[in-house]
Amino acid sequence: MYTYLAAIVALVLGLGIGYIVRKKIVAKQLGSLDQQLQQRTSEAENKAKEILFTAKEKASEILEETQKEEKERKREILALETKIHEREEAIDKKLNTLEYESNSLRKEREVIEGKVKELEEVKEKTKKELERIGGLSRDEAREALFTEIKEKSRDDLARTSQKLEKDLRDEIEKKAKEVITIALQRYARSHVSELTTSVFHLQDEEIKGKIIGREGRNIRALERATGVEFIMDETPDTIVISSFDPFRREVASLALEKLIKDGRIQPAKVEEKVEEAKEELTKRMSEIGEAAAMEVGVYDLPKEILQLLGRLHFRTSFGQNVLTHSIEMTYLAGMIAGELGLNVALAKKGALVHDIGKAIDHEVEGTHVELGIKILRKYGVGEDVINAMRSHHEDYPYASPESFVVTAVDVLSAARPGARRGTMENYIKRLGDLEKIAGEFPGVKQAYAISAGRELRVFVTPEKIDDFGALEMARSIANRIQSELKFPGEIKVNVIRETRAVEYAR
């Protein structure tokens, strides 16, 4: 039992001691917390004081800046008020001046109105007095006066008008002659009329025999394929190629040159070389057209137009080479347009393409002007260029000043001494008409006028025309030529029907 009591006493003592110790520990922690709280409170107070001090300084600066701005604004407002006051004083002075002037003008107006009224009264009195004395009304007197003045001045006006018209015409003619003279003086280009024959030079006289062939078959094949006449005379080392068409003569010359280089001169090779010559000449026409355009300074034409320009190199008009004529016109048009202050580029382009229809007028119906307009529109050439070129034969109205220039230079180029030969043109036209008549018959494959128009060779398609039909066609063509054309001597119509049988061994 004592043991239990001792244990209880010990437990009670232990609890008491633990409570005392726990209390001391808590008191100690509380003291530490109070100390920390006081320290933090002190720090916060210090920081607040510091912030407050900084804020006061900042507020002081802001206040000082605000005061400065306010003073500046007050100074500006004061200056503005001073300026406004000065302007108000100036306006008041002007108003006073204007009011004074207005009063003066009003008084002067009243005086003037009074004088006008007096003048009207005097005028009315005078009119009545004149009507009383002359027995005429106002309208009658005015009409009589105008009639008298008109009768007196009619002769003077007529003489003055005639003199002005004559002086103006003389001045225009003088200026036109001056412009044309300047243009012709600046452009000096030699011109040689085109002939109807070309001379082909041979390196060896013996080649003539090969070209003629056995019983003349080679030369006949050449003449048939090219449509020209080969003249073998006694002139050494030369062959004369005769045709009114320069293009055919050039094809014949190229084909003959190719045959001689090949060495195999025979009918089978003739057609092959003629086709090669035509293809080569087609390419050369593009080069000729481009060179012509570059020469005159026209750079924006379509390539199809340039090729047709090159073809004009093989066309003639009254013996004058058409491309040479067009180039000459282009130079003259550019210079005249420059002298007159017109569009030089437009005038040059219109002059260069004015005869473009002649490149195809042998193959298609229509005048070369109409064909030229269609060609230019087809390939996208501007309407201003078409308007400039279409009036050069006065078939269309003049649409621009440049169209007058193109027409004028066309006349100048054609009218120069030696530029054209009328008899040559008539001769070439007769040959062209011969071929055209033959070509209109059905079944005709090719038609060539040779021997200076004394012979017409007509090649027909054997499947369409038989031997009897060939005889009938020769007679019909001869009758039509006799009825439609005028020609000296006689013309031989030679209708040729040839049948070929071709097979290949493989």
C-alpha positions as CSV (number, residue, x, y, z in Angstrom):
1,M,0.0,0.0,0.0
2,Y,2.8,2.3,0.8
3,T,4.2,1.4,-2.6
4,Y,0.9,2.6,-4.2
5,L,1.0,5.8,-2.2
6,A,4.6,6.4,-3.1
7,A,3.8,5.9,-6.8
8,I,0.8,8.2,-6.6
9,V,2.9,10.9,-4.9
10,A,5.6,10.5,-7.4
11,L,3.1,10.8,-10.3
12,V,1.6,13.9,-8.8
13,L,5.0,15.4,-8.3
14,G,6.0,14.5,-11.8
15,L,2.8,16.2,-13.2
16,G,3.5,19.2,-11.1
17,I,7.1,19.5,-12.2
18,G,6.1,18.9,-15.9
19,Y,3.4,21.6,-15.7
20,I,5.9,24.1,-14.2
21,V,8.5,23.3,-16.8
22,R,5.9,23.5,-19.6
23,K,4.7,26.9,-18.3
24,K,8.2,28.2,-18.2
25,I,8.8,27.0,-21.8
26,V,5.6,28.6,-23.0
27,A,6.4,31.8,-21.1
28,K,9.8,31.8,-22.7
29,Q,8.3,31.3,-26.3
30,L,5.8,34.0,-25.6
31,G,8.6,36.4,-24.7
32,S,10.4,35.5,-27.8
33,L,7.3,36.1,-30.0
34,D,6.7,39.5,-28.3
35,Q,10.2,40.4,-28.9
36,Q,9.9,39.5,-32.6
37,L,6.6,41.3,-32.9
38,Q,8.1,44.4,-31.4
39,Q,11.1,44.2,-33.7
40,R,8.9,43.8,-36.8
41,T,6.6,46.6,-35.6
42,S,9.7,48.8,-35.2
43,E,10.9,47.9,-38.7
44,A,7.5,48.5,-40.2
45,E,7.3,51.9,-38.5
46,N,10.8,52.8,-39.8
47,K,9.9,51.7,-43.3
48,A,6.6,53.7,-43.2
49,K,8.5,56.7,-42.1
50,E,10.9,56.3,-44.9
51,I,8.1,55.8,-47.5
52,L,6.3,58.9,-46.1
53,F,9.5,60.9,-46.4
54,T,10.0,59.8,-50.0
55,A,6.4,60.6,-50.8
56,K,6.7,64.0,-49.3
57,E,9.8,64.7,-51.4
58,K,8.0,63.4,-54.5
59,A,4.9,65.5,-53.8
60,S,7.1,68.5,-53.3
61,E,8.8,68.0,-56.6
62,I,5.4,67.5,-58.4
63,L,4.0,70.6,-56.8
64,E,7.0,72.6,-57.8
65,E,6.8,71.3,-61.4
66,T,3.1,72.0,-61.5
67,Q,3.7,75.6,-60.3
68,K,6.3,76.1,-63.0
69,E,3.9,74.8,-65.7
70,E,1.1,77.0,-64.3
71,K,3.4,80.0,-64.5
72,E,4.3,79.1,-68.1
73,R,0.7,78.7,-69.1
74,K,-0.2,82.0,-67.5
75,R,2.6,83.7,-69.4
76,E,1.4,82.1,-72.7
77,I,-2.2,83.1,-72.0
78,L,-1.1,86.6,-71.2
79,A,0.8,86.8,-74.5
80,L,-2.2,85.4,-76.4
81,E,-4.5,87.9,-74.8
82,T,-2.1,90.7,-75.8
83,K,-2.0,89.5,-79.4
84,I,-5.8,89.2,-79.5
85,H,-6.2,92.6,-78.1
86,E,-3.8,94.0,-80.8
87,R,-5.8,92.2,-83.5
88,E,-9.1,93.5,-82.2
89,E,-7.7,97.1,-82.3
90,A,-6.5,96.5,-85.9
91,I,-9.9,95.2,-86.9
92,D,-11.6,98.1,-85.3
93,K,-9.4,100.5,-87.2
94,K,-10.1,98.6,-90.5
95,L,-13.8,98.6,-89.7
96,N,-13.7,102.3,-89.2
97,T,-11.8,102.8,-92.4
98,L,-14.3,100.5,-94.4
99,E,-17.2,102.3,-92.9
100,Y,-15.8,105.6,-94.0
101,E,-15.0,104.3,-97.5
102,S,-18.5,102.7,-97.7
103,N,-20.1,106.1,-96.8
104,S,-17.9,107.7,-99.5
105,L,-18.8,105.1,-102.1
106,R,-22.5,105.4,-101.2
107,K,-22.4,109.1,-101.7
108,E,-20.5,108.7,-105.0
109,R,-23.0,106.1,-106.2
110,E,-25.9,108.4,-105.4
111,V,-24.2,111.1,-107.5
112,I,-23.5,108.7,-110.4
113,E,-27.1,107.4,-110.3
114,G,-28.3,110.9,-110.5
115,K,-26.1,111.6,-113.5
116,V,-27.2,108.4,-115.2
117,K,-30.8,109.3,-114.6
118,E,-30.1,112.7,-116.2
119,L,-28.4,111.1,-119.2
120,E,-31.3,108.7,-119.7
121,E,-33.7,111.7,-119.7
122,V,-31.5,113.5,-122.2
123,K,-31.2,110.3,-124.3
124,E,-34.9,109.8,-124.4
125,K,-35.5,113.5,-125.3
126,T,-32.8,113.2,-128.1
127,K,-34.4,110.0,-129.5
128,K,-37.8,111.6,-129.6
129,E,-36.4,114.6,-131.2
130,L,-34.5,112.6,-133.9
131,E,-37.6,110.5,-134.6
132,R,-39.6,113.7,-135.0
133,I,-37.0,115.2,-137.3
134,G,-36.2,112.1,-139.4
135,G,-39.6,110.4,-139.4
136,L,-38.0,107.0,-138.5
137,S,-38.4,104.8,-135.4
138,R,-35.4,103.6,-133.4
139,D,-35.3,100.1,-135.0
140,E,-35.7,101.5,-138.5
141,A,-32.9,103.9,-138.0
142,R,-30.6,101.2,-136.7
143,E,-31.4,98.9,-139.6
144,A,-30.7,101.7,-142.1
145,L,-27.4,102.5,-140.4
146,F,-26.3,98.8,-140.5
147,T,-27.3,98.5,-144.1
148,E,-25.3,101.5,-145.1
149,I,-22.2,100.4,-143.2
150,K,-22.5,96.9,-144.7
151,E,-22.7,98.2,-148.2
152,K,-19.7,100.5,-147.7
153,S,-17.6,97.7,-146.1
154,R,-18.5,94.8,-148.4
155,D,-15.8,95.6,-151.0
156,D,-13.2,96.3,-148.3
157,L,-14.0,93.0,-146.5
158,A,-13.8,91.0,-149.8
159,R,-10.5,92.5,-150.7
160,T,-9.1,91.9,-147.2
161,S,-10.4,88.3,-147.2
162,Q,-8.8,87.6,-150.6
163,K,-5.5,89.1,-149.5
164,L,-5.5,87.1,-146.3
165,E,-6.3,83.9,-148.1
166,K,-3.6,84.5,-150.7
167,D,-1.0,85.3,-148.1
168,L,-1.9,82.3,-146.0
169,R,-1.8,80.0,-149.1
170,D,1.6,81.4,-150.1
171,E,2.9,80.9,-146.6
172,I,1.6,77.3,-146.4
173,E,3.1,76.5,-149.8
174,K,6.4,78.1,-148.8
175,K,6.5,76.1,-145.5
176,A,5.5,72.9,-147.3
177,K,8.3,73.3,-149.9
178,E,10.8,74.1,-147.2
179,V,9.8,70.9,-145.2
180,I,9.9,68.7,-148.3
181,T,13.2,70.2,-149.5
182,I,14.8,69.6,-146.1
183,A,13.6,66.0,-146.0
184,L,14.7,65.2,-149.6
185,Q,18.0,66.9,-149.0
186,R,18.7,64.8,-145.9
187,Y,17.7,61.6,-147.6
188,A,19.6,60.7,-150.7
189,R,19.3,57.1,-151.7
190,S,20.3,55.7,-155.1
191,H,17.6,53.6,-156.9
192,V,17.9,51.2,-159.8
193,S,14.8,50.1,-161.6
194,E,14.1,46.4,-161.4
195,L,14.6,44.4,-164.6
196,T,12.8,41.3,-165.7
197,T,16.0,39.2,-166.2
198,S,18.7,37.9,-163.9
199,V,22.1,36.6,-165.0
200,F,23.5,33.4,-163.5
201,H,27.2,33.0,-163.8
202,L,28.8,29.6,-164.5
203,Q,32.3,28.5,-163.5
204,D,32.5,26.2,-166.5
205,E,30.9,26.5,-169.9
206,E,30.5,22.7,-170.1
207,I,27.9,22.8,-167.3
208,K,25.4,24.3,-169.8
209,G,25.1,20.9,-171.5
210,K,24.3,19.2,-168.2
211,I,21.7,21.9,-167.3
212,I,20.0,21.4,-170.7
213,G,20.1,17.6,-170.4
214,R,19.3,15.0,-173.0
215,E,16.8,16.5,-175.5
216,G,16.4,19.4,-173.2
217,R,14.6,17.5,-170.4
218,N,16.5,19.1,-167.5
219,I,15.9,22.6,-168.7
220,R,12.2,21.9,-169.3
221,A,11.9,20.4,-165.8
222,L,13.5,23.5,-164.4
223,E,11.3,25.9,-166.3
224,R,8.2,23.9,-165.3
225,A,9.1,23.8,-161.6
226,T,10.2,27.5,-161.3
227,G,7.9,29.2,-163.8
228,V,10.8,31.1,-165.4
229,E,12.6,30.9,-168.8
230,F,16.2,29.9,-169.0
231,I,17.9,31.6,-172.0
232,M,21.0,29.8,-173.2
233,D,22.7,32.1,-175.7
234,E,26.3,32.4,-177.0
235,T,27.4,34.5,-174.0
236,P,30.1,32.5,-172.3
237,D,29.7,31.2,-168.8
238,T,26.2,32.9,-168.3
239,I,22.6,31.8,-168.2
240,V,19.9,34.4,-168.4
241,I,16.9,33.8,-166.2
242,S,13.8,35.6,-167.5
243,S,10.6,36.3,-165.6
244,F,8.5,39.3,-164.5
245,D,8.4,37.9,-161.0
246,P,11.6,38.6,-159.0
247,F,10.6,35.9,-156.5
248,R,10.5,33.2,-159.2
249,R,13.9,34.4,-160.6
250,E,15.5,34.2,-157.1
251,V,14.0,30.7,-156.6
252,A,15.3,29.6,-160.0
253,S,18.8,31.0,-159.3
254,L,19.0,29.3,-155.9
255,A,17.7,26.0,-157.3
256,L,20.2,26.1,-160.2
257,E,23.0,26.8,-157.7
258,K,22.0,23.9,-155.5
259,L,21.8,21.5,-158.5
260,I,25.3,22.5,-159.7
261,K,26.8,22.0,-156.2
262,D,25.0,18.6,-156.0
263,G,26.3,17.5,-159.4
264,R,23.3,15.4,-160.2
265,I,21.3,17.5,-162.6
266,Q,18.3,15.5,-163.5
267,P,14.5,16.0,-163.5
268,A,14.1,13.9,-160.3
269,K,16.4,16.3,-158.4
270,V,15.0,19.5,-159.9
271,E,11.8,19.5,-157.9
272,E,13.6,18.6,-154.7
273,K,16.1,21.5,-155.1
274,V,13.3,23.9,-156.1
275,E,11.5,23.1,-152.8
276,E,14.7,23.6,-150.9
277,A,15.3,26.9,-152.6
278,K,11.7,28.1,-151.7
279,E,12.2,27.1,-148.0
280,E,15.6,28.9,-147.9
281,L,14.1,32.0,-149.5
282,T,11.3,32.0,-147.0
283,K,13.8,32.1,-144.1
284,R,15.8,34.8,-145.9
285,M,12.6,36.9,-146.3
286,S,12.3,37.1,-142.5
287,E,15.9,38.2,-142.2
288,I,15.4,40.9,-145.0
289,G,12.3,42.2,-143.2
290,E,14.1,42.4,-139.8
291,A,17.0,44.2,-141.4
292,A,14.7,46.7,-143.1
293,A,12.9,47.4,-139.8
294,M,16.2,47.8,-138.0
295,E,17.5,50.1,-140.6
296,V,14.7,52.6,-140.3
297,G,14.3,52.3,-136.5
298,V,11.0,50.4,-136.2
299,Y,11.4,47.7,-133.6
300,D,7.9,46.5,-132.4
301,L,6.4,44.9,-135.5
302,P,5.2,41.2,-135.3
303,K,7.4,38.6,-136.9
304,E,4.7,37.8,-139.4
305,I,4.7,41.4,-140.6
306,L,8.5,41.4,-140.8
307,Q,8.4,38.3,-143.0
308,L,5.9,39.9,-145.4
309,L,8.1,43.0,-145.5
310,G,10.9,40.7,-146.6
311,R,8.7,39.4,-149.3
312,L,8.2,42.9,-150.6
313,H,11.9,42.7,-151.6
314,F,10.7,40.5,-154.4
315,R,7.9,42.7,-155.6
316,T,8.0,45.6,-158.0
317,S,5.7,48.5,-158.7
318,F,6.3,50.3,-162.0
319,G,9.8,48.8,-162.0
320,Q,10.5,50.2,-158.5
321,N,11.4,47.7,-155.7
322,V,8.5,47.9,-153.2
323,L,10.6,47.3,-150.1
324,T,13.2,49.9,-151.2
325,H,10.2,52.3,-151.9
326,S,8.8,51.6,-148.4
327,I,12.2,52.2,-146.7
328,E,12.6,55.4,-148.6
329,M,9.1,56.5,-147.6
330,T,9.9,55.7,-143.9
331,Y,12.9,57.9,-143.9
332,L,11.1,60.8,-145.6
333,A,8.0,60.4,-143.3
334,G,10.2,60.5,-140.2
335,M,11.9,63.7,-141.2
336,I,8.7,65.5,-142.4
337,A,6.9,64.5,-139.2
338,G,9.8,65.8,-137.2
339,E,9.8,69.1,-139.0
340,L,6.0,69.4,-138.4
341,G,6.1,68.4,-134.8
342,L,4.0,65.2,-135.4
343,N,4.3,61.7,-134.0
344,V,7.5,60.5,-135.8
345,A,7.3,56.9,-134.7
346,L,3.7,56.6,-136.0
347,A,4.5,58.2,-139.3
348,K,7.5,55.9,-139.9
349,K,5.6,52.8,-139.0
350,G,2.6,53.7,-141.3
351,A,5.0,54.4,-144.2
352,L,6.9,51.2,-143.7
353,V,3.8,48.9,-143.8
354,H,1.7,51.0,-146.3
355,D,2.2,48.5,-149.1
356,I,2.2,45.3,-147.0
357,G,-0.8,44.1,-149.0
358,K,1.3,43.8,-152.1
359,A,3.1,40.9,-150.5
360,I,0.1,38.7,-151.2
361,D,-2.1,40.6,-153.7
362,H,-1.1,38.2,-156.5
363,E,-2.7,35.2,-154.6
364,V,-5.8,36.9,-153.0
365,E,-8.6,39.0,-154.4
366,G,-8.8,42.6,-153.3
367,T,-6.7,45.8,-153.5
368,H,-3.4,45.9,-151.7
369,V,-4.8,48.6,-149.4
370,E,-7.7,46.4,-148.2
371,L,-5.5,43.4,-147.9
372,G,-2.9,45.4,-145.9
373,I,-5.6,46.5,-143.5
374,K,-6.8,42.9,-142.9
375,I,-3.2,41.7,-142.4
376,L,-2.3,44.4,-139.9
377,R,-5.5,43.8,-137.9
378,K,-5.0,40.1,-138.0
379,Y,-1.5,40.3,-136.4
380,G,-2.5,42.9,-133.8
381,V,-1.0,46.1,-135.2
382,G,-2.6,49.3,-133.7
383,E,-5.5,51.1,-135.3
384,D,-3.4,54.3,-135.3
385,V,-0.9,52.7,-137.6
386,I,-3.7,51.4,-139.9
387,N,-5.3,54.8,-140.0
388,A,-1.9,56.3,-141.0
389,M,-1.4,53.9,-143.9
390,R,-4.8,53.2,-145.4
391,S,-5.3,56.7,-147.0
392,H,-2.1,56.7,-149.2
393,H,-4.3,56.1,-152.3
394,E,-7.1,58.3,-151.0
395,D,-9.4,55.3,-150.8
396,Y,-10.2,56.1,-147.2
397,P,-10.6,59.5,-145.4
398,Y,-7.6,61.0,-143.7
399,A,-7.9,60.0,-140.0
400,S,-4.8,61.8,-138.6
401,P,-2.1,64.3,-139.6
402,E,0.4,61.4,-140.0
403,S,-1.9,59.9,-142.7
404,F,-1.3,63.1,-144.8
405,V,2.4,62.6,-144.3
406,V,2.4,59.0,-145.5
407,T,0.4,60.0,-148.6
408,A,2.8,62.8,-149.3
409,V,5.9,60.7,-149.0
410,D,4.4,58.0,-151.2
411,V,4.0,60.6,-154.0
412,L,7.5,62.0,-153.4
413,S,9.1,58.5,-153.6
414,A,7.2,57.5,-156.7
415,A,7.6,60.8,-158.5
416,R,11.4,61.1,-158.2
417,P,13.0,61.0,-161.7
418,G,14.0,57.5,-162.6
419,A,12.2,55.9,-159.6
420,R,9.5,54.2,-161.7
421,R,9.0,53.0,-165.3
422,G,5.4,53.0,-166.5
423,T,5.9,50.8,-169.5
424,M,7.6,48.2,-167.3
425,E,4.6,48.1,-165.0
426,N,2.2,47.7,-167.9
427,Y,4.2,44.9,-169.2
428,I,4.4,43.1,-165.9
429,K,0.6,43.6,-165.4
430,R,-0.1,42.0,-168.7
431,L,2.0,38.9,-167.8
432,G,0.2,38.7,-164.4
433,D,-3.2,38.9,-166.2
434,L,-2.2,36.1,-168.5
435,E,-1.4,33.8,-165.6
436,K,-4.6,34.9,-163.7
437,I,-6.9,34.0,-166.7
438,A,-5.3,30.6,-167.0
439,G,-5.5,29.9,-163.3
440,E,-9.3,30.5,-163.2
441,F,-10.0,27.4,-165.3
442,P,-10.8,24.3,-163.3
443,G,-8.1,21.6,-163.3
444,V,-5.2,24.0,-163.8
445,K,-2.3,23.2,-161.5
446,Q,0.2,25.8,-162.5
447,A,0.4,28.6,-165.1
448,Y,3.5,30.5,-166.2
449,A,3.9,33.4,-168.7
450,I,7.3,33.1,-170.4
451,S,9.2,34.4,-173.5
452,A,8.2,38.0,-172.6
453,G,4.5,37.1,-172.6
454,R,4.6,35.5,-176.0
455,E,3.9,32.0,-174.6
456,L,1.7,30.8,-171.7
457,R,2.5,27.4,-170.3
458,V,-0.4,25.8,-168.5
459,F,0.1,22.6,-166.5
460,V,-3.1,20.7,-165.7
461,T,-3.9,17.8,-163.3
462,P,-4.1,14.6,-165.4
463,E,-6.7,13.0,-163.2
464,K,-9.1,15.9,-163.9
465,I,-8.3,16.9,-167.6
466,D,-7.9,14.3,-170.3
467,D,-6.2,14.8,-173.7
468,F,-9.4,16.1,-175.4
469,G,-10.0,18.4,-172.4
470,A,-6.5,19.8,-172.7
471,L,-7.2,20.7,-176.3
472,E,-10.5,22.4,-175.4
473,M,-8.8,24.2,-172.5
474,A,-6.1,25.6,-174.8
475,R,-8.7,26.9,-177.2
476,S,-10.9,28.4,-174.4
477,I,-7.9,30.2,-172.7
478,A,-6.8,31.6,-176.1
479,N,-10.3,32.9,-176.8
480,R,-10.6,34.5,-173.4
481,I,-7.1,36.2,-173.7
482,Q,-8.1,37.5,-177.1
483,S,-11.4,39.0,-175.8
484,E,-10.1,40.4,-172.5
485,L,-6.5,41.6,-173.1
486,K,-4.7,43.9,-175.5
487,F,-1.4,42.7,-176.7
488,P,1.0,43.0,-179.7
489,G,1.6,40.0,-181.9
490,E,0.3,36.7,-180.8
491,I,0.4,34.5,-177.7
492,K,1.0,30.8,-177.7
493,V,-1.1,28.9,-175.2
494,N,0.6,25.6,-174.4
495,V,-1.5,23.2,-172.2
496,I,0.7,20.4,-170.8
497,R,-0.8,17.2,-169.4
498,E,1.8,14.9,-167.9
499,T,1.1,11.5,-166.3
500,R,3.6,10.0,-163.8
501,A,3.8,6.4,-162.5
502,V,5.8,6.3,-159.3
503,E,6.7,3.1,-157.3
504,Y,9.3,2.4,-154.6
505,A,11.5,-0.7,-154.4
506,R,12.0,-1.8,-150.8
